[in-house]
């Protein structure tokens, strides 16, 4: 298969397939006489695996680990589970950080009158927050 066919089969763009090649997640089987890359059905399966892992938010390095485990018939499922659990912990941290950001912004929005006056609690809150960080950095120096 050529890269266009693989892109259609996997739902990925040609650019993404080339990116995954550039970071060594996949290696085409070679080139045809025309110079086009040649892909196997196995390559398509690997790319589908990568697409699904990316959909779940796994990083390139984690996908590399998962691919190695997938290819290792002697793997222990506990090793796969450990990778997944670590990712879940990272997702939980990100969710907590995003929730905190949302809550902070929501408080500022609740304080803003949202009318024709120029005073804005959101802008004041952003300025005040930046000043607090600057003051802490200066005190630590």
Secondary structure by P-SEA (a helix, b strand, c coil): ccaaaaaaaccccaaaaaaaaaacccccccccccccccccaaaaaaaaaaaaaaaacccaaaaaaaaaaaacccccaaaaaaaaaaaaaaaaaaaaaaaaaaaaaaaaaaacccccccccaaaaaaaaaaaaaaaaaaaac
